[in-house]
Amino acid sequence: MVVAPLAACDGATGADARQALPQSIAPVELAATTPAPLGTPAARAAQALTEYDRNALEMAKRACDNRDFNELFTAMAISPVVLRQYSAPTIAVSLLGPGGKEIAARQVPIADYTDFPVTQVDYYYKPAKPLKAGDEEEYLDLQFNQSQSDDFSVEWARVHYDGQSSGGDDLGNIIGADGRPLAPGEHPDADGQLLFRPVGNCWRLEEDIRWRR
C-alpha cells in the first residue's frame, strides 16, 4: 500500500544527496570485539564477511546510534549484508499501475529478496540493474521523506544528466522526459518507492513499490 505523502526531511535529496555521500562512505575504525571461539557458527559467519561489509555494518550501527537515516540508507546501498540485517523478515513487493491501482503483490522472504534497486558507484546513487543493459550513464534521483511517526520513504527515479556542470564535480542537470534539462530542484516522476519503519533505535526496510509507466 502506498503511504500518504510524507513531510520532507532535512536530509539531502536528489543532487544534494550525492554531495553528502563521500563522507558517509569513509572508512571507519572497527570496534574491538572478543573473537568468537574458532569453529563456532558465529566465528564462521565473521570469517565470511569481507572488510568492506564489516565497515558497512559499523557505518550502519553508527547511523542508528546517531539517528541518521541517510547514512543507514547508504550502508544498505553498498552492502547486501547490511541490507539483510536492516530489513523485515519479509518484504512486501508490489507493482502499481496508473492511479495507484495494484497490478501485482507478493511477500518475499528477505533471504530471497534480490531486487533492491539502489547501489552506489563513485559516490553517486545508481540503479542496481540499468533499464538498458550496459548503460553506464544511468543514475538515480532520490527523494527522502520522513513522516511524523518517523517512517521514511525513499522515492527513486531513473535519470540521465546533461553533463553541464556549474563548476563543481556534479553531473549537471537532470534530463527530463522531453529531452530538456529540468529546472534546479525539480524532480522527475518516481519509478519506485522504498518504505522504512522505525524499529528500536533504527529503521528497517519493509516495502518495495514499483510503478509501471
Residue, then its C-alpha position, 0 to 999 in steps of 0.5 A: m500500500v502506498v503511504a500518504p505523502l510524507a513531510a520532507c526531511d532535512g536530509a539531502t535529496g536528489a543532487d544534494a544527496r550525492q554531495a553528502l555521500p563521500q563522507s558517509i562512505a569513509p572508512v571507519e575504525l572497527a570496534a574491538t570485539t572478543p573473537a568468537p571461539l574458532g569453529t563456532p557458527a558465529a566465528r564462521a559467519a565473521q570469517a565470511l564477511t569481507e572488510y568492506d561489509r564489516n565497515a558497512l555494518e559499523m557505518a550502519k550501527r553508527a547511523c542508528d546510534n546517531r539517528d541518521f537515516n541517510e547514512l543507514f540508507t547508504a550502508m544498505a546501498i553498498s552492502p547486501v549484508v547490511l541490507r539483510q540485517y536492516s530489513a523485515p523478515t519479509i518484504a512486501v513487493s508490489l507493482l502499481g499501475p496508473g492511479g495507484k491501482e495494484i497490478a501485482a503483490r507478493q511477500v518475499p522472504i528477505a533471504d530471497y529478496t534480490d531486487f533492491p534497486v539502489t547501489q552506489v558507484d563513485y559516490y553517486y546513487k545508481p540503479a542496481k540493474p540499468l533499464k538498458a543493459g550496459d548503460e553506464e550513464e544511468y543514475l538515480d534521483l532520490q527523494f527522502n521523506q520522513s513522516q511524523s511517526d518517523d517512517f521514511s520513504v525513499e522515492w527513486a527515479r531513473v535519470h540521465y544528466d546533461g553533463q553541464s556542470s556549474g563548476g563543481d564535480d556534479l553531473g549537471n542537470i537532470i534530463g527530463a522526459d522531453g529531452r530538456p534539462l529540468a529546472p534546479g530542484e525539480h524532480p522527475d516522476a518516481d519509478g519506485q518507492l522504498l518504505f522504512r519503519p522505525v524499529g528500536n533505535c533504527w529503521r528497517l526496510e519493509e516495502d518495495i513499490r514499483w510503478r509501471r509507466 
